[in-house]
Amino acid sequence: MTKSAELVRRCELAKPADGGCAWCAKPRPKGRRMWCGGRCATAFWKNHWWSRARRAAKRRDKYACVRCGGGRPLEVNHIAPCLGAHGVVSCAHHLVNLETLCVPCHRTYTYASSR
């Protein structure tokens, strides 16, 4: 089983179905192995691959800090910590677990959550 297939099997956002798309469960076109199309593949990777998830979170938050509304430089924070798993394809990168913060707000949040 591939890593992405294993992740789909465990992911709470995926809706795998026999013979269907691993993300939305709609029937897959002939010749496709996991996804019904590019949109579902993109949605999966935006929620599991750190670099894509980070970009999607900033776009969703309109490139502003969700705490103070401030601007640059921006960082993306895992609400539930991923404990160094940034380089790993993981459900820790679901967009619901990410928020865009400016550096001062990220520092404050990290300091408060580590206490």
C-alpha positions, -999 to +999 in steps of 0.1 A: +000+000+000+014+035-009+019+061+018-009+083+004-033+053+003-024+045+039-030+081+049-063+082+031-074+051+050-067+069+084-077+104+075-110+118+089-115+141+060-112+115+033-143+095+021-128+065+005-152+041-012-145+009-032-140+019-068-145+056-059-124+087-054-104+085-022-113+121-013-150+125-024-161+089-030-175+098-065-169+072-092-134+074-106-130+077-144-113+048-161-076+048-157-075+068-125-062+049-094-071+072-064-088+105-074-117+113-096-098+144-109-072+170-102-095+190-078-097+161-053-060+154-056-052+190-049-076+191-020-060+161-004-024+174-008-034+209+005-045+192+037-016+168+041+016+182+026+031+210+047+043+234+019+009+232+002-010+234+034+010+265+045+003+283+012-034+274+014-038+286+049-022+320+041-044+323+011-075+314+031-066+340+058-061+366+031-024+370+040-031+386+074-027+376+110-059+361+123-052+374+158-043+410+153-049+416+115-012+425+111+009+419+080+043+407+072+063+386+081+037+359+084+040+323+097+015+295+098+008+280+132-004+245+140-032+249+166-026+214+178+012+211+176+027+189+150+059+185+171+084+188+143+065+167+117+066+195+091+085+174+067+061+145+069+029+141+049+004+141+078-031+148+089-015+174+113-015+197+083-053+198+079-064+234+072-087+234+102-056+229+123-037+259+108-039+296+113-018+325+099-001+346+125+024+375+124+057+367+141+049+385+174+015+368+177+031+334+168+058+340+195+031+349+221+009+319+212+039+295+213+051+308+246+016+306+262+009+271+249+043+258+262+036+269+298 
